[in-house]
C-alpha cells in the first residue's frame, strides 16, 4: 500500500453521435470535428501535465473517461491519456481505468481496441431494454443492439457496469422487474439504475412544460425504487450508493467512490470539475466549457481551468451532499463546520423519523432516507 495521498483522474470527452433529450451534460454533436478532436486530445494531455505541478506526487486510484461518449474517442488517444496519467502519478496496485460507452453496433466494434488501450471497466449506457422506451429516451440504439453490446463488452473487459433508467413515462412495475432480470443475465458485476430526472433546460423539461411528457407520480416512482432494491439484492448486489449496486465490495466503482468519499481528483476536458487539497485550502477547479476556449486556454497559458478555494462550510456541505449518498455515510468530523453531530436536535429528530441511522460517529441515511435524499440533505444543510 502506497503512503502517497490518493487521487482520481476524470477525463471529459464531450462528443456524442446524438444529444439525448434528458441530458444536461456539456456535450456537442460528433459530426465533422476530427481536427478539433485531435487538438482536444493534445490539450487534455497538456492539462494533465499542468495539474501534476499542482498536486505533486500522488497515488492514482482511478482514471475515468466520461462525457459525452468517450467510446467514440480514438483508442490510440485513449491509450495516450492513460499512459500520461500513469507517468505523472504513481499507479495504485488496484488502479481502475473505466470508460463510458453507448451500446451501438459501431461502438461495440471498438471494444477490443479500447481494452487493448488499457480500459478495464466499461460503463455501458443501455438505459432500457425496450424499443419503445429507447425511442422515447432519444437513444440511437435499439434493444437488440443493447443485447449484442452487453455480450461483446462482457467478452472484452474484465469488468462490466450497466446503466439503466427507470421511472420512465408509462413504465410499470412488472416491466421494470423484467428489464432488471434480463440485464442480470448479461453477467455484469455492477448495475447503475437511475431514476429519470427532468433537468432544467433539457428537451424533456420543455416537453413536461408543454404537457406532452408525463412522468410517473411519486408513489409509482417509490414502488419502482423498492423493486430495484428487492431484485438486485436478491441477485447478490449491494446497494452501496443510492443509484449504484455492486456484486461485492471489489466490484464497486473506484472512481465514483473517489467523489463520494471526498478524495481529491483532477478534472480535464471541456467543463470538467476537479477537487484538490492545496496549501491554501480545498480547491474547486472548473475547466472552460466551450471546446475552443478550453483548447485555447491550454495553448496560451498551459491551464484549461480556473480554481476557487472553498470555505470550510462549502467544503463540508459538499461532503454532506456526496457522502450521504453511500451506505458508509460521512463522518461528523468532516461535517463539523456545519455544526452537525449525533446529539444535535435536528439530527435526533431525523433519526427518530427513521431517515438517519443512529450512529455516534457517522451521518448515514436509512433506506427510507435514501428515498427522499434530496429533501433530507436539504434539511441537514440549513
C-alpha positions in Angstrom: 0.0 0.0 0.0 1.5 3.4 -1.0 1.8 6.2 1.5 1.2 8.7 -1.2 -2.0 10.7 -0.9 -4.7 9.2 -3.3 -6.1 10.9 -6.4 -8.6 10.2 -9.1 -8.4 11.5 -12.7 -11.6 12.4 -14.7 -11.4 12.9 -18.5 -14.3 14.6 -20.1 -14.8 13.8 -23.8 -17.8 15.9 -24.9 -18.7 14.4 -28.3 -21.9 12.5 -28.9 -23.4 11.0 -32.0 -26.8 12.2 -30.7 -27.8 14.5 -27.9 -30.3 12.7 -25.6 -33.4 14.8 -24.6 -32.9 14.2 -20.9 -29.2 15.1 -20.9 -27.8 18.3 -19.3 -24.1 17.5 -19.6 -21.6 19.5 -21.5 -21.9 17.7 -24.9 -21.8 18.5 -28.6 -22.6 16.6 -31.8 -19.6 14.5 -33.0 -20.1 15.1 -36.7 -17.2 16.7 -38.7 -14.9 17.5 -35.8 -11.9 15.2 -36.4 -9.3 18.1 -36.4 -10.8 19.6 -33.3 -10.8 16.2 -31.6 -7.1 15.8 -32.2 -6.4 19.2 -30.8 -8.6 18.5 -27.8 -6.6 15.3 -27.0 -3.4 17.3 -27.1 -4.9 19.9 -24.8 -6.1 17.2 -22.3 -2.6 15.7 -22.1 -1.0 19.2 -21.6 -3.6 20.0 -18.9 -2.7 16.8 -17.1 0.9 17.8 -17.1 0.0 21.3 -15.7 -2.1 19.8 -12.9 0.7 17.5 -11.9 2.6 20.6 -10.8 -0.3 21.5 -8.5 -0.9 18.1 -7.0 2.7 16.9 -6.5 3.4 13.2 -6.3 0.3 11.2 -5.7 -1.1 7.7 -6.0 -3.7 7.5 -8.8 -6.6 5.2 -7.8 -8.8 5.7 -10.9 -8.8 7.1 -14.4 -12.3 7.6 -15.7 -13.3 8.6 -19.2 -16.8 10.2 -19.2 -18.8 12.5 -21.4 -20.3 12.8 -23.8 -19.4 9.4 -25.4 -15.7 8.6 -24.9 -16.1 5.3 -26.7 -16.1 7.5 -29.8 -12.6 8.6 -28.9 -9.7 7.2 -31.0 -8.4 4.2 -29.0 -4.8 5.5 -29.6 -5.7 8.8 -27.9 -7.3 6.8 -25.0 -4.0 4.9 -24.6 -2.0 8.1 -24.7 -4.1 9.8 -22.0 -3.8 6.6 -19.8 0.0 6.5 -20.3 0.3 10.2 -19.4 -1.7 9.8 -16.2 0.2 6.7 -15.2 3.5 8.5 -15.8 2.6 11.6 -13.9 1.2 9.9 -10.8 2.1 6.6 -9.2 -0.4 3.9 -10.2 -2.1 2.3 -7.2 -1.9 -1.5 -7.1 -5.7 -1.6 -7.7 -5.8 1.2 -10.2 -9.1 1.0 -12.2 -9.4 2.5 -15.7 -13.0 3.0 -16.8 -14.8 4.3 -19.8 -18.4 5.1 -20.7 -19.9 3.7 -23.9 -23.2 3.5 -25.7 -24.4 0.1 -27.0 -24.4 0.9 -30.7 -23.1 -1.7 -33.0 -20.4 0.7 -34.2 -19.1 1.4 -30.7 -19.2 -2.3 -29.8 -16.8 -2.9 -32.8 -14.3 -0.7 -30.9 -14.4 -2.6 -27.6 -11.4 -4.8 -28.2 -9.3 -1.8 -29.2 -10.3 0.2 -26.1 -9.5 -2.8 -23.9 -6.1 -3.0 -25.6 -5.6 0.7 -24.9 -5.8 -0.1 -21.2 -9.5 0.2 -20.3 -10.5 -2.4 -17.8 -14.1 -1.4 -16.8 -16.8 -0.5 -19.3 -19.8 1.5 -18.1 -22.4 0.7 -20.8 -25.4 3.1 -21.2 -28.0 0.5 -22.0 -30.7 2.7 -20.4 -33.6 0.4 -21.4 -34.2 -3.0 -23.0 -37.5 -2.0 -24.6 -37.5 -0.5 -28.1 -40.4 2.0 -27.5 -38.7 3.2 -24.3 -35.4 3.7 -26.2 -37.2 5.8 -28.8 -38.8 7.9 -26.2 -35.4 8.4 -24.5 -33.9 9.6 -27.8 -31.3 6.8 -27.9 -29.6 5.8 -31.1 -29.7 2.1 -30.4 -32.4 -0.5 -30.1 -32.8 -3.3 -27.6 -31.1 -5.8 -30.0 -28.0 -3.6 -30.2 -28.0 -3.3 -26.4 -28.1 -7.1 -26.0 -25.2 -7.5 -28.5 -23.2 -4.8 -26.9 -23.6 -6.3 -23.4 -22.4 -9.6 -24.7 -19.4 -8.0 -26.5 -18.5 -6.0 -23.5 -18.6 -9.0 -21.2 -16.1 -10.7 -23.5 -13.8 -7.7 -24.0 -13.5 -6.2 -20.5 -12.7 -7.8 -17.1 -15.5 -5.6 -15.5 -18.8 -4.6 -16.9 -21.2 -2.0 -15.5 -24.7 -1.4 -17.0 -26.7 1.9 -16.7 -30.5 1.7 -16.7 -33.1 4.4 -16.5 -36.4 3.8 -14.6 -39.5 5.7 -13.7 -40.0 6.4 -17.4 -43.3 7.5 -18.8 -45.7 4.6 -19.0 -43.4 2.2 -17.2 -45.0 -0.5 -15.0 -43.5 -2.3 -12.1 -43.9 -5.7 -13.9 -42.0 -4.4 -16.9 -39.2 -2.9 -14.8 -38.8 -6.3 -13.0 -38.4 -8.0 -16.3 -35.8 -5.5 -17.6 -33.7 -5.9 -14.5 -33.9 -9.6 -14.7 -32.8 -9.5 -18.3 -29.9 -7.2 -17.6 -28.6 -9.6 -14.9 -28.4 -12.4 -17.5 -25.6 -10.4 -19.2 -23.4 -11.1 -16.2 -22.5 -7.5 -15.1 -20.8 -7.1 -11.7 -22.2 -3.6 -11.3 -25.6 -2.0 -12.2 -26.5 1.7 -12.0 -30.2 2.2 -12.1 -31.0 5.9 -12.3 -34.5 7.3 -11.7 -35.4 9.6 -14.7 -34.8 13.2 -13.6 -36.2 16.1 -15.6 -33.3 18.6 -15.7 -33.9 22.3 -16.3 -33.3 23.4 -19.9 -33.4 20.0 -21.5 -35.8 18.9 -24.2 -37.7 16.7 -21.7 -38.1 19.8 -19.4 -39.7 21.6 -22.3 -41.9 18.6 -23.1 -43.1 18.4 -19.5 -43.9 22.1 -19.6 -46.0 21.7 -22.7 -47.8 18.7 -21.2 -46.6 16.3 -23.8 -44.5 14.2 -21.4 -45.8 12.8 -18.2 -43.5 11.1 -15.7 -44.7 8.6 -13.0 -46.0 10.1 -9.8 -44.1 9.9 -6.6 -45.9 6.8 -5.4 -45.1 4.8 -8.5 -41.5 6.1 -8.5 -41.2 4.9 -4.9 -42.5 1.5 -5.8 -40.0 1.2 -8.7 -37.2 2.2 -6.3 -38.2 -0.5 -3.9 -38.5 -3.0 -6.7 -34.9 -2.1 -7.8 -33.6 -2.8 -4.3 -35.5 -6.1 -4.0 -34.5 -7.5 -7.4 -30.8 -6.5 -7.2 -30.4 -7.5 -3.5 -32.0 -10.9 -4.4 -29.3 -11.3 -7.1 -26.5 -10.6 -4.6 -25.9 -6.9 -5.4 -25.2 -4.5 -2.5 -26.8 -1.0 -2.8 -23.7 0.8 -1.8 -25.0 4.1 -3.2 -28.4 5.4 -4.0 -28.2 4.6 -7.7 -25.3 2.1 -7.7 -25.3 -1.7 -6.9 -22.3 -4.0 -6.9 -21.8 -7.7 -6.6 -19.4 -7.5 -3.7 -17.1 -4.7 -2.5 -14.4 -5.4 -5.2 -17.0 -4.6 -7.9 -17.7 -1.1 -6.6 -16.8 1.8 -8.9 -13.4 3.1 -7.7 -14.0 6.4 -9.4 -17.4 7.1 -8.0 -16.1 6.3 -4.6 -13.4 9.0 -5.1 -16.2 11.5 -5.4 -18.4 10.2 -2.6 -15.5 9.7 -0.1 -14.1 13.2 -0.7 -10.9 12.0 -2.3 -9.0 14.6 -4.4 -9.5 14.3 -8.2 -8.1 16.0 -11.3 -10.7 17.0 -13.9 -9.5 17.6 -17.6 -11.5 18.2 -20.7 -14.2 20.9 -21.5 -16.4 21.7 -18.5 -14.7 19.1 -16.2 -14.6 19.7 -12.5 -11.9 18.8 -10.0 -11.2 18.9 -6.3 -7.7 19.4 -4.9 -6.3 19.9 -1.4 -3.9 22.8 -1.8 -1.9 24.6 0.9 -4.4 27.5 0.8 -7.4 25.1 1.2 -9.7 22.8 -0.7 -9.8 24.0 -4.3 -12.7 23.5 -6.8 -11.3 23.5 -10.4 -13.6 24.2 -13.4 -12.5 23.8 -17.0 -13.7 26.1 -19.7 -16.9 24.7 -21.1 -16.5 25.6 -24.8 -14.1 23.2 -26.6 -12.4 26.0 -28.5 -12.0 28.1 -25.3 -10.6 25.1 -23.4 -8.0 24.3 -26.2 -7.0 28.0 -26.5 -6.6 28.4 -22.7 -4.3 25.3 -22.5 -2.3 26.5 -25.5 -1.9 30.1 -24.3 -1.5 29.6 -20.5 -0.8 25.9 -20.0 -4.0 25.6 -17.9 -7.5 24.8 -19.1 -9.3 25.6 -15.9 -9.9 28.2 -13.2 -9.9 27.5 -9.5 -11.7 28.7 -6.4 -10.8 28.0 -2.8 -13.9 26.6 -0.9 -14.8 27.9 2.5 -14.8 25.3 5.3 -18.6 25.5 5.2 -18.8 25.0 1.5 -16.4 22.0 1.6 -18.4 20.5 4.5 -21.7 20.9 2.7 -20.3 19.2 -0.4 -19.2 16.3 1.8 -22.7 16.1 3.2 -24.4 16.0 -0.2 -22.0 13.4 -1.7 -21.1 11.4 1.4 -24.7 10.8 2.4 -25.3 9.0 -0.9 -23.2 6.0 0.1 -24.0 3.3 2.6 -21.0 4.3 4.8 -22.2 7.9 5.0 -19.8 10.7 6.1 -18.1 11.3 9.4 -19.3 14.0 11.8 -15.7 15.3 11.9 -15.9 16.2 8.3 -19.2 18.0 8.9 -18.0 20.0 11.9 -18.2 23.4 10.0 -21.9 22.8 9.6 -22.4 22.2 13.3 -23.8 18.7 12.7 -23.4 16.0 15.4 -25.2 12.9 16.5 -26.6 14.8 19.5 -27.9 17.8 17.5 -31.7 18.1 17.9 -32.2 18.2 14.1 -30.2 15.0 13.6 -32.0 13.3 16.5 -35.4 14.2 15.0 -34.4 12.6 11.7 -33.1 9.5 13.4 -36.4 9.1 15.2 -38.3 9.6 11.9 -36.4 6.6 10.5 -34.4 8.7 7.9 -31.0 8.5 9.6 -29.1 5.7 11.3 -28.4 6.2 15.0 -24.5 6.3 14.7 -22.4 8.4 17.0 -19.5 8.7 14.5 -21.1 9.0 11.1 -24.1 10.5 9.4 -25.8 7.7 7.4 -29.1 7.6 5.6 -31.5 4.6 6.1 -33.2 3.0 3.2 -36.2 5.3 3.8 -33.9 8.3 3.9 -32.4 7.4 0.6 -35.8 7.5 -1.0 -36.0 11.2 -0.1 -32.3 12.0 -0.1 -32.5 15.4 -1.7 -35.0 16.6 0.8 -33.0 15.0 3.6 -29.7 16.7 2.7 -31.6 20.0 2.3 -32.9 19.8 5.8 -29.5 19.0 7.2 -27.7 21.7 5.3 -29.9 24.5 6.5 
